[in-house]
């Protein structure tokens, strides 16, 4: 259990994993037209990223030597944790209201008391709603090889428009014959 709390402290201090991952995401900064603070919009909702990481820490199988893995790809963020969902939970069941079956109640309770967890059994539904509100596809949940995998799809990269070519002008800016 000591290792579990060491892992928890490592991932929940001021320089925590969610902050690090969020710092690697694309960010748009708006104008100060409505407030004295410029609004920031990230390509993935920060609360969704945080929820996915807290879920992985809270539900990880601490008897396993595998650690929580966070992998940021060009098109997605994947968060893996060791362990399997307890029956009757399935990956599909996480997409609708479901019971909370904490794998680690001794970790879930301090996470709840410190407000990393708001309500038991609602984290995946909150993630789905936050992605929907941001115009993103809902997170995917998988279970394979003794791991629970959460996948957040990143939006496609914005492409710069190709400037239109002006037909009939030379490089000097005069007519088609350079005159």
CNS distance restraints for C-alpha pairs under 8 A (distance, minus, plus):
assign (resid   1 and name CA) (resid   5 and name CA) 6.53 0.50 0.50
assign (resid   1 and name CA) (resid  62 and name CA) 7.92 0.50 0.50
assign (resid   2 and name CA) (resid   6 and name CA) 6.24 0.50 0.50
assign (resid   3 and name CA) (resid   7 and name CA) 6.16 0.50 0.50
assign (resid   4 and name CA) (resid   8 and name CA) 6.18 0.50 0.50
assign (resid   4 and name CA) (resid  62 and name CA) 6.41 0.50 0.50
assign (resid   4 and name CA) (resid 107 and name CA) 7.98 0.50 0.50
assign (resid   5 and name CA) (resid   9 and name CA) 6.05 0.50 0.50
assign (resid   5 and name CA) (resid 107 and name CA) 7.67 0.50 0.50
assign (resid   6 and name CA) (resid  10 and name CA) 6.19 0.50 0.50
assign (resid   7 and name CA) (resid  11 and name CA) 6.34 0.50 0.50
assign (resid   8 and name CA) (resid  12 and name CA) 6.07 0.50 0.50
assign (resid   8 and name CA) (resid  57 and name CA) 6.97 0.50 0.50
assign (resid   9 and name CA) (resid  13 and name CA) 6.08 0.50 0.50
assign (resid  10 and name CA) (resid  16 and name CA) 7.00 0.50 0.50
assign (resid  11 and name CA) (resid  15 and name CA) 7.94 0.50 0.50
assign (resid  11 and name CA) (resid  16 and name CA) 4.86 0.50 0.50
assign (resid  11 and name CA) (resid  17 and name CA) 5.44 0.50 0.50
assign (resid  12 and name CA) (resid  16 and name CA) 5.12 0.50 0.50
assign (resid  12 and name CA) (resid  17 and name CA) 7.32 0.50 0.50
assign (resid  15 and name CA) (resid  19 and name CA) 6.46 0.50 0.50
assign (resid  15 and name CA) (resid  20 and name CA) 7.08 0.50 0.50
assign (resid  16 and name CA) (resid  20 and name CA) 6.45 0.50 0.50
assign (resid  17 and name CA) (resid  21 and name CA) 6.15 0.50 0.50
assign (resid  17 and name CA) (resid  53 and name CA) 7.55 0.50 0.50
assign (resid  18 and name CA) (resid  22 and name CA) 5.98 0.50 0.50
assign (resid  18 and name CA) (resid  46 and name CA) 7.76 0.50 0.50
assign (resid  18 and name CA) (resid  49 and name CA) 6.33 0.50 0.50
assign (resid  18 and name CA) (resid  50 and name CA) 5.09 0.50 0.50
assign (resid  18 and name CA) (resid  53 and name CA) 6.76 0.50 0.50
assign (resid  19 and name CA) (resid  23 and name CA) 6.07 0.50 0.50
assign (resid  20 and name CA) (resid  24 and name CA) 6.76 0.50 0.50
assign (resid  21 and name CA) (resid  25 and name CA) 6.89 0.50 0.50
assign (resid  21 and name CA) (resid  49 and name CA) 7.81 0.50 0.50
assign (resid  21 and name CA) (resid  72 and name CA) 7.94 0.50 0.50
assign (resid  22 and name CA) (resid  42 and name CA) 7.90 0.50 0.50
assign (resid  22 and name CA) (resid  46 and name CA) 6.38 0.50 0.50
assign (resid  22 and name CA) (resid  49 and name CA) 7.41 0.50 0.50
assign (resid  25 and name CA) (resid  42 and name CA) 6.60 0.50 0.50
assign (resid  25 and name CA) (resid  43 and name CA) 6.40 0.50 0.50
assign (resid  25 and name CA) (resid  44 and name CA) 7.37 0.50 0.50
assign (resid  26 and name CA) (resid  42 and name CA) 5.88 0.50 0.50
assign (resid  26 and name CA) (resid  43 and name CA) 5.62 0.50 0.50
assign (resid  27 and name CA) (resid  40 and name CA) 6.64 0.50 0.50
assign (resid  27 and name CA) (resid  41 and name CA) 5.63 0.50 0.50
assign (resid  27 and name CA) (resid  42 and name CA) 4.42 0.50 0.50
assign (resid  27 and name CA) (resid  43 and name CA) 6.32 0.50 0.50
assign (resid  28 and name CA) (resid  40 and name CA) 5.67 0.50 0.50
assign (resid  28 and name CA) (resid  41 and name CA) 5.13 0.50 0.50
assign (resid  28 and name CA) (resid  42 and name CA) 6.33 0.50 0.50
assign (resid  29 and name CA) (resid  38 and name CA) 6.33 0.50 0.50
assign (resid  29 and name CA) (resid  39 and name CA) 5.78 0.50 0.50
assign (resid  29 and name CA) (resid  40 and name CA) 4.57 0.50 0.50
assign (resid  29 and name CA) (resid  41 and name CA) 6.46 0.50 0.50
assign (resid  30 and name CA) (resid  38 and name CA) 5.41 0.50 0.50
assign (resid  30 and name CA) (resid  39 and name CA) 5.14 0.50 0.50
assign (resid  30 and name CA) (resid  40 and name CA) 6.26 0.50 0.50
assign (resid  30 and name CA) (resid  41 and name CA) 7.94 0.50 0.50
assign (resid  31 and name CA) (resid  38 and name CA) 5.23 0.50 0.50
assign (resid  31 and name CA) (resid  39 and name CA) 6.93 0.50 0.50
assign (resid  32 and name CA) (resid  36 and name CA) 5.49 0.50 0.50
assign (resid  32 and name CA) (resid  37 and name CA) 5.79 0.50 0.50
assign (resid  32 and name CA) (resid  38 and name CA) 4.78 0.50 0.50
assign (resid  32 and name CA) (resid  39 and name CA) 7.47 0.50 0.50
assign (resid  41 and name CA) (resid  45 and name CA) 7.89 0.50 0.50
assign (resid  42 and name CA) (resid  46 and name CA) 7.07 0.50 0.50
assign (resid  43 and name CA) (resid 154 and name CA) 6.57 0.50 0.50
assign (resid  43 and name CA) (resid 155 and name CA) 6.65 0.50 0.50
assign (resid  44 and name CA) (resid  48 and name CA) 7.29 0.50 0.50
assign (resid  44 and name CA) (resid  49 and name CA) 7.21 0.50 0.50
assign (resid  44 and name CA) (resid 131 and name CA) 7.49 0.50 0.50
assign (resid  44 and name CA) (resid 134 and name CA) 7.82 0.50 0.50
assign (resid  44 and name CA) (resid 152 and name CA) 7.83 0.50 0.50
assign (resid  44 and name CA) (resid 154 and name CA) 6.53 0.50 0.50
assign (resid  45 and name CA) (resid  49 and name CA) 6.60 0.50 0.50
assign (resid  45 and name CA) (resid 130 and name CA) 6.65 0.50 0.50
assign (resid  45 and name CA) (resid 131 and name CA) 6.79 0.50 0.50
assign (resid  45 and name CA) (resid 134 and name CA) 7.14 0.50 0.50
assign (resid  46 and name CA) (resid  50 and name CA) 6.19 0.50 0.50
assign (resid  47 and name CA) (resid  51 and name CA) 5.98 0.50 0.50
assign (resid  47 and name CA) (resid 127 and name CA) 7.70 0.50 0.50
assign (resid  47 and name CA) (resid 130 and name CA) 7.79 0.50 0.50
assign (resid  48 and name CA) (resid  52 and name CA) 6.16 0.50 0.50
assign (resid  48 and name CA) (resid 126 and name CA) 7.60 0.50 0.50
assign (resid  48 and name CA) (resid 127 and name CA) 4.97 0.50 0.50
assign (resid  48 and name CA) (resid 130 and name CA) 6.60 0.50 0.50
assign (resid  48 and name CA) (resid 131 and name CA) 7.42 0.50 0.50
assign (resid  49 and name CA) (resid  53 and name CA) 6.38 0.50 0.50
assign (resid  50 and name CA) (resid  54 and name CA) 6.11 0.50 0.50
assign (resid  51 and name CA) (resid  55 and name CA) 5.99 0.50 0.50
assign (resid  51 and name CA) (resid 123 and name CA) 6.37 0.50 0.50
assign (resid  51 and name CA) (resid 124 and name CA) 7.88 0.50 0.50
assign (resid  51 and name CA) (resid 127 and name CA) 7.07 0.50 0.50
assign (resid  52 and name CA) (resid  56 and name CA) 6.28 0.50 0.50
assign (resid  52 and name CA) (resid  79 and name CA) 7.05 0.50 0.50
assign (resid  52 and name CA) (resid 123 and name CA) 7.97 0.50 0.50
assign (resid  52 and name CA) (resid 124 and name CA) 7.87 0.50 0.50
assign (resid  52 and name CA) (resid 127 and name CA) 7.77 0.50 0.50
assign (resid  52 and name CA) (resid 150 and name CA) 6.93 0.50 0.50
assign (resid  53 and name CA) (resid  57 and name CA) 6.32 0.50 0.50
assign (resid  53 and name CA) (resid  79 and name CA) 6.92 0.50 0.50
assign (resid  54 and name CA) (resid  58 and name CA) 5.97 0.50 0.50
assign (resid  54 and name CA) (resid 116 and name CA) 7.07 0.50 0.50
assign (resid  54 and name CA) (resid 117 and name CA) 7.69 0.50 0.50
assign (resid  55 and name CA) (resid  59 and name CA) 5.87 0.50 0.50
assign (resid  55 and name CA) (resid 123 and name CA) 7.56 0.50 0.50
assign (resid  56 and name CA) (resid  60 and name CA) 5.61 0.50 0.50
assign (resid  56 and name CA) (resid  68 and name CA) 6.50 0.50 0.50
assign (resid  56 and name CA) (resid  79 and name CA) 7.19 0.50 0.50
assign (resid  56 and name CA) (resid  80 and name CA) 6.88 0.50 0.50
assign (resid  56 and name CA) (resid  81 and name CA) 5.32 0.50 0.50
assign (resid  57 and name CA) (resid  68 and name CA) 6.93 0.50 0.50
assign (resid  57 and name CA) (resid  81 and name CA) 7.45 0.50 0.50
assign (resid  58 and name CA) (resid 102 and name CA) 7.40 0.50 0.50
assign (resid  58 and name CA) (resid 103 and name CA) 7.30 0.50 0.50
assign (resid  58 and name CA) (resid 104 and name CA) 6.28 0.50 0.50
assign (resid  58 and name CA) (resid 107 and name CA) 6.06 0.50 0.50
assign (resid  58 and name CA) (resid 108 and name CA) 5.65 0.50 0.50
assign (resid  58 and name CA) (resid 111 and name CA) 7.87 0.50 0.50
assign (resid  59 and name CA) (resid  81 and name CA) 7.61 0.50 0.50
assign (resid  59 and name CA) (resid  83 and name CA) 7.46 0.50 0.50
assign (resid  59 and name CA) (resid 102 and name CA) 6.29 0.50 0.50
assign (resid  59 and name CA) (resid 103 and name CA) 5.16 0.50 0.50
assign (resid  59 and name CA) (resid 104 and name CA) 6.20 0.50 0.50
assign (resid  60 and name CA) (resid  68 and name CA) 7.35 0.50 0.50
assign (resid  60 and name CA) (resid  81 and name CA) 5.35 0.50 0.50
assign (resid  60 and name CA) (resid  82 and name CA) 5.29 0.50 0.50
assign (resid  60 and name CA) (resid  83 and name CA) 5.73 0.50 0.50
assign (resid  60 and name CA) (resid 103 and name CA) 7.18 0.50 0.50
assign (resid  60 and name CA) (resid 104 and name CA) 7.70 0.50 0.50
assign (resid  61 and name CA) (resid  81 and name CA) 7.54 0.50 0.50
assign (resid  61 and name CA) (resid  82 and name CA) 5.26 0.50 0.50
assign (resid  61 and name CA) (resid  83 and name CA) 4.66 0.50 0.50
assign (resid  61 and name CA) (resid  84 and name CA) 7.96 0.50 0.50
assign (resid  61 and name CA) (resid 103 and name CA) 7.26 0.50 0.50
assign (resid  62 and name CA) (resid  82 and name CA) 7.85 0.50 0.50
assign (resid  64 and name CA) (resid  82 and name CA) 6.72 0.50 0.50
assign (resid  64 and name CA) (resid  83 and name CA) 7.82 0.50 0.50
assign (resid  66 and name CA) (resid  81 and name CA) 7.60 0.50 0.50
assign (resid  66 and name CA) (resid  82 and name CA) 6.01 0.50 0.50
assign (resid  67 and name CA) (resid  81 and name CA) 6.56 0.50 0.50
assign (resid  67 and name CA) (resid  82 and name CA) 6.85 0.50 0.50
assign (resid  68 and name CA) (resid  79 and name CA) 7.15 0.50 0.50
assign (resid  68 and name CA) (resid  80 and name CA) 5.67 0.50 0.50
assign (resid  68 and name CA) (resid  81 and name CA) 4.62 0.50 0.50
assign (resid  68 and name CA) (resid  82 and name CA) 6.98 0.50 0.50
assign (resid  69 and name CA) (resid  78 and name CA) 7.91 0.50 0.50
assign (resid  69 and name CA) (resid  79 and name CA) 5.64 0.50 0.50
assign (resid  69 and name CA) (resid  80 and name CA) 5.02 0.50 0.50
assign (resid  69 and name CA) (resid  81 and name CA) 6.48 0.50 0.50
assign (resid  70 and name CA) (resid  77 and name CA) 7.36 0.50 0.50
assign (resid  70 and name CA) (resid  78 and name CA) 5.86 0.50 0.50
assign (resid  70 and name CA) (resid  79 and name CA) 4.57 0.50 0.50
assign (resid  70 and name CA) (resid  80 and name CA) 6.52 0.50 0.50
assign (resid  71 and name CA) (resid  77 and name CA) 5.83 0.50 0.50
assign (resid  71 and name CA) (resid  78 and name CA) 5.15 0.50 0.50
assign (resid  71 and name CA) (resid  79 and name CA) 6.39 0.50 0.50
assign (resid  72 and name CA) (resid  76 and name CA) 6.26 0.50 0.50
assign (resid  72 and name CA) (resid  77 and name CA) 4.55 0.50 0.50
assign (resid  72 and name CA) (resid  78 and name CA) 6.43 0.50 0.50
assign (resid  73 and name CA) (resid  77 and name CA) 5.96 0.50 0.50
assign (resid  73 and name CA) (resid  78 and name CA) 7.91 0.50 0.50
assign (resid  74 and name CA) (resid 154 and name CA) 7.49 0.50 0.50
assign (resid  75 and name CA) (resid 153 and name CA) 6.06 0.50 0.50
assign (resid  75 and name CA) (resid 154 and name CA) 5.04 0.50 0.50
assign (resid  75 and name CA) (resid 155 and name CA) 7.04 0.50 0.50
assign (resid  75 and name CA) (resid 156 and name CA) 6.96 0.50 0.50
assign (resid  76 and name CA) (resid 151 and name CA) 6.66 0.50 0.50
assign (resid  76 and name CA) (resid 152 and name CA) 5.50 0.50 0.50
assign (resid  76 and name CA) (resid 153 and name CA) 4.29 0.50 0.50
assign (resid  76 and name CA) (resid 154 and name CA) 4.87 0.50 0.50
assign (resid  77 and name CA) (resid 151 and name CA) 5.73 0.50 0.50
assign (resid  77 and name CA) (resid 152 and name CA) 5.07 0.50 0.50
assign (resid  77 and name CA) (resid 153 and name CA) 6.43 0.50 0.50
assign (resid  77 and name CA) (resid 154 and name CA) 7.15 0.50 0.50
assign (resid  78 and name CA) (resid 149 and name CA) 6.76 0.50 0.50
assign (resid  78 and name CA) (resid 150 and name CA) 5.66 0.50 0.50
assign (resid  78 and name CA) (resid 151 and name CA) 4.61 0.50 0.50
assign (resid  78 and name CA) (resid 152 and name CA) 6.48 0.50 0.50
assign (resid  79 and name CA) (resid 149 and name CA) 5.73 0.50 0.50
assign (resid  79 and name CA) (resid 150 and name CA) 5.18 0.50 0.50
assign (resid  79 and name CA) (resid 151 and name CA) 6.60 0.50 0.50
assign (resid  80 and name CA) (resid 147 and name CA) 6.31 0.50 0.50
assign (resid  80 and name CA) (resid 148 and name CA) 5.71 0.50 0.50
assign (resid  80 and name CA) (resid 149 and name CA) 4.55 0.50 0.50
assign (resid  80 and name CA) (resid 150 and name CA) 6.50 0.50 0.50
assign (resid  81 and name CA) (resid 147 and name CA) 5.51 0.50 0.50
assign (resid  81 and name CA) (resid 148 and name CA) 5.46 0.50 0.50
assign (resid  81 and name CA) (resid 149 and name CA) 6.70 0.50 0.50
assign (resid  82 and name CA) (resid 146 and name CA) 6.05 0.50 0.50
assign (resid  82 and name CA) (resid 147 and name CA) 4.50 0.50 0.50
assign (resid  82 and name CA) (resid 148 and name CA) 6.41 0.50 0.50
assign (resid  83 and name CA) (resid 146 and name CA) 5.33 0.50 0.50
assign (resid  83 and name CA) (resid 147 and name CA) 5.22 0.50 0.50
assign (resid  83 and name CA) (resid 148 and name CA) 6.43 0.50 0.50
assign (resid  84 and name CA) (resid 143 and name CA) 6.74 0.50 0.50
assign (resid  84 and name CA) (resid 146 and name CA) 5.69 0.50 0.50
assign (resid  84 and name CA) (resid 147 and name CA) 6.00 0.50 0.50
assign (resid  84 and name CA) (resid 148 and name CA) 6.04 0.50 0.50
assign (resid  85 and name CA) (resid  89 and name CA) 5.78 0.50 0.50
assign (resid  85 and name CA) (resid  90 and name CA) 6.35 0.50 0.50
assign (resid  85 and name CA) (resid  91 and name CA) 7.80 0.50 0.50
assign (resid  85 and name CA) (resid 143 and name CA) 7.70 0.50 0.50
assign (resid  85 and name CA) (resid 148 and name CA) 7.37 0.50 0.50
assign (resid  86 and name CA) (resid  90 and name CA) 7.88 0.50 0.50
assign (resid  86 and name CA) (resid 101 and name CA) 7.04 0.50 0.50
assign (resid  86 and name CA) (resid 103 and name CA) 7.93 0.50 0.50
assign (resid  89 and name CA) (resid  93 and name CA) 5.80 0.50 0.50
assign (resid  89 and name CA) (resid  94 and name CA) 7.20 0.50 0.50
assign (resid  89 and name CA) (resid  98 and name CA) 7.60 0.50 0.50
assign (resid  90 and name CA) (resid  94 and name CA) 6.68 0.50 0.50
assign (resid  91 and name CA) (resid  95 and name CA) 7.58 0.50 0.50
assign (resid  91 and name CA) (resid 141 and name CA) 5.31 0.50 0.50
assign (resid  91 and name CA) (resid 142 and name CA) 5.50 0.50 0.50
assign (resid  91 and name CA) (resid 143 and name CA) 6.52 0.50 0.50
assign (resid  92 and name CA) (resid  96 and name CA) 7.88 0.50 0.50
assign (resid  92 and name CA) (resid 141 and name CA) 7.37 0.50 0.50
assign (resid  93 and name CA) (resid  97 and name CA) 7.54 0.50 0.50
assign (resid  93 and name CA) (resid  98 and name CA) 6.56 0.50 0.50
assign (resid  94 and name CA) (resid  98 and name CA) 6.57 0.50 0.50
assign (resid  94 and name CA) (resid 124 and name CA) 6.14 0.50 0.50
assign (resid  94 and name CA) (resid 125 and name CA) 7.33 0.50 0.50
assign (resid  94 and name CA) (resid 141 and name CA) 7.54 0.50 0.50
assign (resid  95 and name CA) (resid 124 and name CA) 6.75 0.50 0.50
assign (resid  95 and name CA) (resid 125 and name CA) 6.26 0.50 0.50
assign (resid  95 and name CA) (resid 128 and name CA) 7.56 0.50 0.50
assign (resid  96 and name CA) (resid 125 and name CA) 6.69 0.50 0.50
assign (resid  97 and name CA) (resid 121 and name CA) 7.52 0.50 0.50
assign (resid  97 and name CA) (resid 122 and name CA) 7.30 0.50 0.50
assign (resid  97 and name CA) (resid 125 and name CA) 7.28 0.50 0.50
assign (resid  98 and name CA) (resid 121 and name CA) 6.18 0.50 0.50
assign (resid  98 and name CA) (resid 122 and name CA) 7.86 0.50 0.50
assign (resid  99 and name CA) (resid 121 and name CA) 5.62 0.50 0.50
assign (resid 100 and name CA) (resid 120 and name CA) 5.52 0.50 0.50
assign (resid 100 and name CA) (resid 121 and name CA) 4.24 0.50 0.50
assign (resid 101 and name CA) (resid 121 and name CA) 7.71 0.50 0.50
assign (resid 102 and name CA) (resid 108 and name CA) 6.85 0.50 0.50
assign (resid 104 and name CA) (resid 108 and name CA) 6.05 0.50 0.50
assign (resid 105 and name CA) (resid 109 and name CA) 5.93 0.50 0.50
assign (resid 106 and name CA) (resid 110 and name CA) 7.18 0.50 0.50
assign (resid 107 and name CA) (resid 111 and name CA) 6.39 0.50 0.50
assign (resid 108 and name CA) (resid 112 and name CA) 6.10 0.50 0.50
assign (resid 108 and name CA) (resid 117 and name CA) 7.70 0.50 0.50
assign (resid 109 and name CA) (resid 113 and name CA) 6.16 0.50 0.50
assign (resid 110 and name CA) (resid 114 and name CA) 5.99 0.50 0.50
assign (resid 111 and name CA) (resid 115 and name CA) 6.08 0.50 0.50
assign (resid 111 and name CA) (resid 116 and name CA) 5.04 0.50 0.50
assign (resid 111 and name CA) (resid 117 and name CA) 5.60 0.50 0.50
assign (resid 112 and name CA) (resid 116 and name CA) 5.82 0.50 0.50
assign (resid 112 and name CA) (resid 117 and name CA) 4.54 0.50 0.50
assign (resid 112 and name CA) (resid 118 and name CA) 6.19 0.50 0.50
assign (resid 112 and name CA) (resid 119 and name CA) 7.65 0.50 0.50
assign (resid 113 and name CA) (resid 117 and name CA) 7.85 0.50 0.50
assign (resid 117 and name CA) (resid 123 and name CA) 7.75 0.50 0.50
assign (resid 119 and name CA) (resid 123 and name CA) 7.55 0.50 0.50
assign (resid 122 and name CA) (resid 126 and name CA) 6.11 0.50 0.50
assign (resid 123 and name CA) (resid 127 and name CA) 6.22 0.50 0.50
assign (resid 124 and name CA) (resid 128 and name CA) 6.28 0.50 0.50
assign (resid 125 and name CA) (resid 129 and name CA) 6.27 0.50 0.50
assign (resid 126 and name CA) (resid 130 and name CA) 6.09 0.50 0.50
assign (resid 127 and name CA) (resid 131 and name CA) 6.21 0.50 0.50
assign (resid 127 and name CA) (resid 138 and name CA) 7.66 0.50 0.50
assign (resid 127 and name CA) (resid 139 and name CA) 7.06 0.50 0.50
assign (resid 128 and name CA) (resid 132 and name CA) 6.19 0.50 0.50
assign (resid 128 and name CA) (resid 138 and name CA) 5.01 0.50 0.50
assign (resid 128 and name CA) (resid 139 and name CA) 6.08 0.50 0.50
assign (resid 129 and name CA) (resid 133 and name CA) 6.11 0.50 0.50
assign (resid 129 and name CA) (resid 138 and name CA) 7.74 0.50 0.50
assign (resid 130 and name CA) (resid 134 and name CA) 6.27 0.50 0.50
assign (resid 131 and name CA) (resid 135 and name CA) 6.29 0.50 0.50
assign (resid 131 and name CA) (resid 136 and name CA) 4.96 0.50 0.50
assign (resid 131 and name CA) (resid 137 and name CA) 6.32 0.50 0.50
assign (resid 131 and name CA) (resid 138 and name CA) 5.66 0.50 0.50
assign (resid 131 and name CA) (resid 139 and name CA) 7.39 0.50 0.50
assign (resid 132 and name CA) (resid 136 and name CA) 5.52 0.50 0.50
assign (resid 132 and name CA) (resid 137 and name CA) 6.49 0.50 0.50
assign (resid 132 and name CA) (resid 138 and name CA) 6.36 0.50 0.50
assign (resid 136 and name CA) (resid 153 and name CA) 7.29 0.50 0.50
assign (resid 136 and name CA) (resid 154 and name CA) 7.65 0.50 0.50
assign (resid 136 and name CA) (resid 155 and name CA) 6.87 0.50 0.50
assign (resid 137 and name CA) (resid 153 and name CA) 6.63 0.50 0.50
assign (resid 138 and name CA) (resid 152 and name CA) 7.36 0.50 0.50
assign (resid 138 and name CA) (resid 153 and name CA) 7.85 0.50 0.50
assign (resid 139 and name CA) (resid 150 and name CA) 6.82 0.50 0.50
assign (resid 139 and name CA) (resid 151 and name CA) 5.49 0.50 0.50
assign (resid 139 and name CA) (resid 152 and name CA) 4.84 0.50 0.50
assign (resid 139 and name CA) (resid 153 and name CA) 6.89 0.50 0.50
assign (resid 140 and name CA) (resid 150 and name CA) 5.86 0.50 0.50
assign (resid 140 and name CA) (resid 151 and name CA) 5.03 0.50 0.50
assign (resid 140 and name CA) (resid 152 and name CA) 6.74 0.50 0.50
assign (resid 141 and name CA) (resid 148 and name CA) 7.32 0.50 0.50
assign (resid 141 and name CA) (resid 149 and name CA) 5.69 0.50 0.50
assign (resid 141 and name CA) (resid 150 and name CA) 4.77 0.50 0.50
assign (resid 141 and name CA) (resid 151 and name CA) 6.36 0.50 0.50
assign (resid 142 and name CA) (resid 148 and name CA) 5.87 0.50 0.50
assign (resid 142 and name CA) (resid 149 and name CA) 5.01 0.50 0.50
assign (resid 142 and name CA) (resid 150 and name CA) 6.60 0.50 0.50
assign (resid 143 and name CA) (resid 147 and name CA) 5.64 0.50 0.50
assign (resid 143 and name CA) (resid 148 and name CA) 4.56 0.50 0.50
assign (resid 143 and name CA) (resid 149 and name CA) 6.02 0.50 0.50
assign (resid 144 and name CA) (resid 148 and name CA) 6.68 0.50 0.50
assign (resid 144 and name CA) (resid 149 and name CA) 7.79 0.50 0.50
assign (resid 168 and name CA) (resid 175 and name CA) 6.65 0.50 0.50
assign (resid 168 and name CA) (resid 176 and name CA) 4.80 0.50 0.50
assign (resid 169 and name CA) (resid 173 and name CA) 5.90 0.50 0.50
assign (resid 169 and name CA) (resid 174 and name CA) 6.07 0.50 0.50
assign (resid 169 and name CA) (resid 175 and name CA) 5.26 0.50 0.50
assign (resid 169 and name CA) (resid 176 and name CA) 4.94 0.50 0.50
assign (resid 169 and name CA) (resid 178 and name CA) 7.62 0.50 0.50
assign (resid 170 and name CA) (resid 174 and name CA) 6.02 0.50 0.50
assign (resid 170 and name CA) (resid 175 and name CA) 6.43 0.50 0.50
assign (resid 170 and name CA) (resid 176 and name CA) 5.83 0.50 0.50
assign (resid 170 and name CA) (resid 177 and name CA) 7.21 0.50 0.50
assign (resid 170 and name CA) (resid 178 and name CA) 5.73 0.50 0.50
assign (resid 172 and name CA) (resid 178 and name CA) 6.92 0.50 0.50
assign (resid 173 and name CA) (resid 178 and name CA) 7.74 0.50 0.50
assign (resid 174 and name CA) (resid 178 and name CA) 5.36 0.50 0.50
assign (resid 174 and name CA) (resid 179 and name CA) 5.94 0.50 0.50
assign (resid 175 and name CA) (resid 179 and name CA) 5.72 0.50 0.50
